[in-house]
Amino acid sequence: MNSVQRPEASAVTAAITAASGNTESAHWVAVCRPDDILPGTGVCARVDGRHVAVFRLGEDQFYAIDNVDPRSQASVLSRGLVGNLGDRLVVASPLYKNHFDLRSGECLEAPEQSVSAHHVRVEAGRVLVALG
């Protein structure tokens, strides 16, 4: 584990989703510490009984989408390859290689197989997720 200290009053809020809404009243769930996710990778967490993939890009950009690949129904998206297609940040499903936009959850190859995107913020040294 890396022992890098982050500012406790950090207002890092990244990746939120294309979904609009009031995040102030959202139910936020702590899933891990920021350093538990290596940059360019993802982890799986259960948030209110739902499998969620949480990704870290760079030092302070976090994104969350459903972890279940809609085509296979396997909980694997957190293990996909993260990158970009044009100006879109995406994860490629490790099973069928479909690309999911990290901001919106949209499946680029088959929009009918899109997943939900969720709100993410870092506060008091914890990555918090609220279902979007």
N, C-alpha and C positions, 0 to 999 in steps of 0.2 A: 504494500500500500504506500502511496505517496503521501508525505506529510505536509504538503503545501497548504498553508493557511489561506483561507478566502475571507474577505471582509464579511463580518456577520450581518451587517445591515445592507447586504448586496441587493440591489434592485434589478438584478439580471432577470429579464423576462425575454425569452426568445421563443421563437417558433410558435407562435401561437397559431392558430389555425385560420382558415378562411371563414370559419363559422363565427358569426357575430354573437354577442351576448354579454351579459354582465358577469365578469369573472369574480367580482367582489363577493357575490353570494354563492359561488361555486364551492363544492366539497373538495378540498385539496387533500391529497394523500401523499405522504412522504414515501418515496420509493428507494432512494439510495443517496449517497454523497456524490457530488460532482466527480470526484476523482475515482469513483468506482466504475466509471464508464471511460474507456480510453477514447481519445479523439478519433473520429472516423469509424466508430463502431456503435453497436446498440446492445441493449439488455432487455430482457423480458421482465415484466412486473405484473402483479395482479392488483387491479384498481377496482374496488367495489365489485369484485367477482369477475372482472373482465380481463382478458389477456391483452396487455398493452406493450408495444415495443417503444422504448425510449432511446433516442439516438443523440449522440454528442458530436458536433462538428466544431472543430477549433476549440478554443478555450472556454467560450461562454455561450455557445449556441446549442440549444436543446430542442428536440422535436419529439412528438409522440403521436403514434397512429396505432390502430388495432394491430395485434400481432398475428392474428389468424389469416392465413392465405385463403382468400375466398374460393379459389379453384380447388384446392386440396383439402381444405378445412383443417390443416395442420398449423400449429402455433409455431411459426418459423420465421416470420419477417424480421425479427430482431437479429437474426443471423445472416441476413442478406448483405450484399455489397452496397456500400453507400457511395454516391458520386453525384454527378450532375449530367443532365441531358439539356444542352443549351443553357438557359437561365434557370432551369428547374432542378432543385435538390431532390434526389430520388434514392430509394432503396430498391434493389433488384431481388425479387423473391428467389431464395435458393432452390426452389423446386421447379417452377415453370418460367422463371426469368422475367416475369412481368415487372414493370417499373411502377412504383407507387410514389407519388409526390409527397414529400415529407411535410409540406405546409397544409395540404388539403386532403390527402388520402386518396386522391384520384389515381386510378389505374390508367396509365397512358395508352396501353395497347387495347384495353377493353374497359371503357368507363363504367359499364354495368357491373364490373367486379371491384369497384372502388371500396375503400375501407374508411372508417371514421378517423378524423384527426382530433387530437385532444390538446388542451392547454397545458403549458409547461412553464414553470418558473423556478428559480433558485433563490432560496431564502434561508438565512441562518445556517448555511452549510449543508442544506438538503435540497435534492431535486424533488419538486412537488408536481403532481399531475392531477388535473381535474378533467373528468370526462367531458368531451365537447358536444 
